[in-house]
């Protein structure tokens, strides 16, 4: 049912294009097409209502399956007609026979609504009974005492986190027990802490370890462990609280007079003037605390409330949650220790070295998730402990298959089914990426938008599809379904690179296959099922299979597929790729190699997203792809060329007026001649990257009025020098700018003679590498009022000394990276960098210290020192000691040595 709703969204977008005033082909039938659009809007609203009421139903009945087929037939008819009209020169009139077919399908959709409404009403009573039974079963399975004692009797790892939680819990005092200064600081007030993490990571077990600690038991007068869950019921929660307090009121339970307010007043009365610890376990909505808060007194008793949740953004919604502790995944040693304890126990059974070697490999495949390790341990306990048996499990792609039978599977499926419909489609799409793939936010958002299953948000401020997609990814991360791997630099709290845990990826692939959302081509023997003609998207995780003639025959059976994504390993030799997909919107084949640009692509006039790698030039017929929004083109061979002889794209590139993102490694934009031709302009282009300085003349940049991100790659001949004069033109044309990146591929490690530099006044991010600027030029950057991120790599600036700047500088900077610089002394006055949050210093071997004035920054959260001199490490440790003395509990110092090169990326 969920995918049917996504199909409706995509179809509405197709009709929107037909209703565009610039298309004259349906002028005589716009009222009828508007009626069909109205049918679809009604159907969309109804489907969303069903989905929200049946979030736990995953099995699509035949009627819903048939509905998806009708919707896709409808969409394909429109797309096919559009494709034909765009290719046709002789006729621009709308096909009346086609119109009759569309109208018949529109009537079918209307009748579908009536049938679905009837079916929904018929099944409501039965579903309510089933849900009640399921809730009872879930309550038994999720009982905190069972979780605490059965899942993991002895906590493995997390020692620092346990201490942090226990210290915070025990820090609460009655107001008369602490100095007046601490009372004024709020140390006697009711405080909340959020314990967050994905399903199966052990949040309940973790909290239960502290909850049962004898010191904690002694410290509190009352302790409550209240299971909340997704089907939260206030009356049941309050009743459970009174049961744990020890209140006897059996005679009241059958009396309807005992309402929620009465129970809440009882809870408040029994907690008054007592120091209490309350655990609200498995919270799914902030409404839970908003309702319960009135029953928990703020009476200066030093009480504590702990919430566990998969939702990371509860702190954003609850002002009183000032403390957050995110449960990390186990490291490799901790994973093996947990697996070993569960398989061999503590009874002294010996694990051989051979089994340990294999077992560590198995444990590593669980990616640090405790419940996954425990379930794998159960599998190993059920088989003979032989090298052959363990090798068989170790050689599997995933150590577990996510189905509906195990506690982990149920927990993961619950996370998925609780997603709103618009997020489910986005989540399913992530199955296109291979296992352990680092998914860049920018790439994912471009793909989501190009696929056409997103609708712009119209409530409140109107947002673009890109902004909507950005918010959707944030929501998936906040629900712990998608993991954040590396943070962005402009918004230092947002994710730049994300990934799927293998458990969620397993679920994602299975759901996408069941929904026929996409088909993954991997191994030859199972890549093309009998029902391949019903698949919506094709995704190759093994590109070689695409070159087989049998594969071409099978792919001919799906001529209307909207997407072909080749995400297998990079191919060294060319493979003939089948491209007979007349309705293709997305083609990503940058991991494949073509000797020359595949000319059959020019027939794919519906393309919105095109990514290819080839040798040679881009043909001028690229202008036929007038719907392109994303164009990514790479040369297969990177030839170091002189800047005197750039390789230009065809001038027809200026006719792609819908283009938003252009990445052209090895190519440059041509001069838009004649200059007074208003049609030669890329008014929607936001991102331009991979070009050289030849693409940054004032004449070219003036034809990109809405450019926000510019990436320049300069490859110099051995005897040439870059003066960077283009930066002045760049700064004069733009005031608001998102990101500027300039890389000199073969830098000279010395200061070169340059013209003065400048940047757009409101630029947010600057990334420089190999430029060889003198440090005095940094004054220009220091004065930028809205610069948030600054990355300096590989002799970006040269010279022995940086700073200081009297009167301050870098007023908004949050992120600073210094890597491979020859600077020796970095000096500050103490008033620069007032909002700095993260400092990363890598491979700056001559640097003597991180300046002590940095510690005056009240917002500093982290310093990372990677392979620098001992004196730099000592200075960072001194800053850490000072911050800890000032009460900065959440500052983090990361010291890396050359042996840690495999683990350089920050993890959230």
Secondary structure, DSSP 8 states (H G I E B T S, - for coil): -HHHHHHHHHHHHHHHHHT-TT--TTGGGHHHHHHHHHHHHHHHHHHHHHHHHTTT-----HHHHHHHHHHHHHHHHHHHHHHHHHH-SS--S--HHHHHHHHHHHHHHHHHHHHHHHHHHHHHHHHHHHHHHHHHHHHHHT-HHHIIIII-SS--S-HHHHHHHHHHHHT---GGGS-HHHHHTTTTS-EEEEEE--TTS-HHHHHHHHHT-HHHHHH-SEEEEEE--SS--HHHHHHHHHHHHT---HHHHT-TT--HHHHHHHHHHHHTTS-EEEEEES---THHHHHHGGGS--SSS--EEEEEES-TTHHHH-TTEEEEEE-----HHHHHHHHHHHHHTTTT----HHHHHHHHHHHHHTTT-HHHHHHHHHHHHTS---HHHHHHHHTSSSS----SSSHHHHHHHHHHHTS-HHHHHHHHHGGGS-TT--EEHHHHHHHHHHHT------SSS---HHHHHHHHHHHHHHTTSSEEEEE-SSSTTSEEEEE--HHHHHHHHHHHHHTTS-EEE-SGGGSS-TTGGG-SEEEESSGGGGGSHHHHHHHGGGTT-SEEEE-SS--SS--------TT--EEEEEEEEESS--GGGGG-TT-SEEEEEESS---GGGGG-TT-SEEEEEESS-----TTS--B--GGGGG-TT--EEEEET-B----SSTT-TTS--TT--EEEEE-GGG--HHHHTT-TT--EEEEEE---TT-----THHHHHHHH-SEEEEEEEEETT--SS----------TEEEEEEEES--EEGGGHHHHHT-TT--EEEEESSSEESSEE---TT---TT--EEEEES----EE---SSS-TT--EEEEES-TT-----GGGGG-TT--EEEEES--HHHHHHHHHHHHHHHHTT-TT-EEEEE-GGGGGG-S---
